[in-house]
């Protein structure tokens, strides 16, 4: 049963070593993410499932066990992370965490997560809404108290200098996402336009729809902790509890 969820953005710039001189500009986002993880810990889950963008635009579903490793070397920083406590010995033989889940692993490490076992799910950008919801229902149906850390960014088209340039559809899309996440509006998240989200370079659409499936039939209340678009990319932090 789903007992709590935290929704956080997952830009590598969230990691101070990656952001370098721009690190202070992300302090408010980091603080909101820390608060969101505090809500997860307070829920005392039996298991935490970290859901984020997959390793490629056309990836399907990717499973990552506790201790799966990732790094930010691709961003010029020699910083390694693991998904929850890493009890493995020697070199990792499985796949590396995609960047979004690596950011999630960094957030968990930063807050010293040790409240419950952790696993990760990477969700491909093209995965249909119905399939995302089914994944969420399967996760929520597991025994015990389940919490989700859901990672993803809103549109990357909010300004002329944004990664996706300026698109007038981006701000209204992000506003609806922020409203839905802040209100724990399952129906609104489930109805997000897959094609439009892809055009606006929204990395969070599929993970958010996994959350919507997991929350079906629950009575969770939402709280919006942060919403802004630094660097022209929409970042939203929210909690459901």
C-alpha positions in Angstrom: 0.0 0.0 0.0 1.3 3.5 -0.9 1.6 5.5 2.3 3.7 8.5 1.1 5.4 10.0 -1.9 8.0 12.7 -2.5 8.2 14.4 -5.9 11.6 16.0 -6.7 13.3 17.4 -9.8 16.4 15.6 -11.0 18.8 18.0 -12.8 22.4 17.1 -12.3 22.8 20.7 -11.3 21.1 19.8 -8.0 24.5 18.2 -7.1 26.8 21.1 -5.9 29.9 19.5 -7.4 28.2 19.5 -10.8 26.8 23.0 -10.4 30.2 24.4 -9.2 30.0 28.2 -9.1 26.2 28.1 -9.7 25.6 25.8 -6.7 24.0 28.5 -4.5 21.3 29.2 -7.1 19.9 25.7 -6.4 19.8 26.0 -2.6 16.1 26.5 -2.5 15.4 23.4 -4.6 17.8 21.3 -2.5 16.1 22.5 0.7 12.7 21.6 -0.7 13.9 18.1 -1.6 15.3 17.6 1.9 12.0 18.5 3.4 10.2 16.1 1.0 12.5 13.2 2.0 11.7 14.1 5.6 8.0 13.4 4.9 8.9 10.0 3.5 10.9 9.1 6.6 8.1 10.2 8.9 5.7 7.8 7.1 7.9 4.9 8.3 7.7 2.8 5.1 8.7 -0.8 4.8 10.2 -0.2 1.4 11.2 2.9 -0.7 10.9 2.7 -4.5 12.7 5.4 -6.4 11.1 6.1 -9.8 12.8 8.3 -12.4 13.6 8.7 -16.1 15.1 5.7 -17.8 18.4 5.5 -19.5 17.2 6.5 -22.9 14.2 8.2 -24.6 12.9 4.9 -25.9 13.8 2.7 -22.9 11.0 0.6 -21.4 11.3 -0.4 -17.7 14.6 -0.8 -16.0 15.0 -2.3 -12.5 17.8 -1.4 -10.1 18.5 -3.1 -6.8 19.6 -1.5 -3.6 23.3 -0.7 -3.9 23.1 -0.1 -7.7 25.7 2.5 -8.5 25.9 5.6 -10.7 28.2 8.5 -11.2 28.4 12.1 -12.5 31.6 11.5 -14.5 29.6 12.3 -17.6 29.2 15.8 -16.3 32.9 16.2 -15.6 32.7 15.4 -11.9 34.4 12.3 -10.3 31.5 11.6 -7.9 30.0 8.1 -7.4 26.7 7.3 -5.7 24.8 4.2 -4.8 21.1 3.6 -4.4 20.7 3.3 -0.7 23.4 1.5 1.4 25.8 -0.3 -0.9 26.4 -3.8 0.6 27.9 -5.2 -2.5 31.6 -6.3 -2.6 33.9 -5.5 -5.5 32.9 -4.0 -8.9 29.2 -3.7 -9.8 28.2 -6.1 -12.6 24.7 -4.6 -13.3 23.8 -1.5 -15.3 24.7 2.0 -14.0 22.0 4.2 -12.7 20.6 6.7 -15.3 21.2 10.3 -14.4 17.8 10.9 -12.8 18.1 7.9 -10.5 21.7 8.9 -9.7 20.4 12.3 -8.5 17.9 10.4 -6.4 20.7 8.3 -4.9 22.6 11.5 -4.2 19.5 13.0 -2.4 19.1 9.8 -0.3 22.8 9.8 0.6 22.8 13.5 1.4 19.9 13.0 3.9 21.4 9.7 5.3 18.4 7.5 4.3 18.4 4.3 6.3 14.7 4.0 7.1 13.8 1.2 4.7 15.2 -1.0 1.9 15.5 0.9 -1.4 15.0 -0.2 -5.1 14.9 1.8 -8.3 12.8 1.8 -11.4 13.8 3.7 -14.6 10.8 4.5 -16.8 11.2 5.2 -20.5 10.0 8.6 -21.9 7.8 6.9 -24.5 6.1 4.5 -22.1 2.3 5.0 -22.5 0.3 6.4 -19.7 -1.7 3.2 -19.2 1.5 1.2 -18.8 2.9 3.7 -16.4 -0.2 3.5 -14.2 -0.1 -0.3 -14.3 3.5 -0.2 -13.0 2.4 2.1 -10.2 -0.4 -0.2 -9.2 1.9 -3.2 -9.1 4.3 -1.3 -6.9 1.6 -0.2 -4.5 0.2 -3.7 -4.3 3.4 -5.1 -2.7 3.2 -6.2 0.9 3.7 -3.7 3.6 4.0 0.1 3.6 5.4 1.4 0.3 6.8 4.9 -0.2 7.8 6.5 -3.5 10.6 9.0 -4.4 9.5 10.2 -7.8 12.0 12.1 -9.9 11.6 14.2 -13.0 11.6 17.7 -14.4 8.8 19.7 -16.0 9.2 21.4 -19.4 12.6 22.5 -20.7 11.1 25.2 -22.8 10.3 28.1 -20.5 12.7 30.7 -21.9 14.7 31.6 -25.0 17.8 30.2 -23.3 16.2 27.0 -22.1 17.5 23.7 -23.5 14.4 23.4 -25.7 14.1 27.1 -26.5 10.9 29.0 -25.7 7.5 27.3 -26.3 4.4 29.2 -25.3 2.7 25.9 -24.3 5.4 25.2 -21.6 4.2 27.5 -18.9 0.6 26.4 -18.9 1.7 22.7 -19.0 4.0 23.3 -16.0 1.3 25.2 -14.1 -1.1 22.3 -14.4 1.6 19.9 -13.3 2.4 22.0 -10.3 -1.3 22.2 -9.4 -1.9 18.5 -9.8 1.2 17.5 -7.8 0.3 19.9 -5.1 -3.3 18.7 -4.9 -2.5 15.0 -5.2 -4.8 15.0 -8.2 -4.4 11.5 -9.6 -6.8 12.0 -12.5 -5.0 15.1 -13.8 -1.6 13.4 -13.7 -3.0 10.3 -15.5 -4.4 12.6 -18.2 -1.2 14.4 -19.0 -0.6 14.5 -22.8 2.2 12.1 -23.6 3.0 13.6 -27.0 3.0 17.2 -25.7 5.2 16.3 -22.8 7.7 14.8 -25.2 7.7 17.9 -27.4 8.2 20.1 -24.3 11.1 17.8 -23.1 9.4 16.9 -19.9 11.4 14.1 -18.2 8.9 13.7 -15.3 5.7 12.7 -17.2 6.2 9.0 -17.1 7.4 8.9 -13.4 4.5 11.1 -12.4 2.0 8.8 -14.1 3.6 5.8 -12.2 2.8 7.8 -9.1 -0.8 8.3 -10.3 -1.3 4.6 -10.7 0.3 3.8 -7.3 -2.0 6.3 -5.6 -5.3 5.1 -7.1 -7.8 4.4 -4.3 -5.7 6.1 -1.6 -6.6 9.1 0.5 -3.3 11.0 0.3 -3.1 14.8 0.7 -0.7 16.8 -1.4 1.6 19.8 -0.6 3.5 21.9 -3.1 6.9 22.7 -1.6 8.7 24.4 -4.6 7.8 25.5 -8.1 10.1 27.6 -10.4 11.9 27.5 -13.7 15.6 28.3 -13.2 17.6 28.0 -16.4 14.2 27.8 -18.3 13.5 24.3 -16.9 10.4 23.7 -14.7 11.2 22.2 -11.3 8.5 21.0 -8.9 8.8 19.5 -5.5 5.8 18.1 -3.7 4.8 15.6 -1.1 1.8 13.2 -0.8 1.1 11.8 2.6 
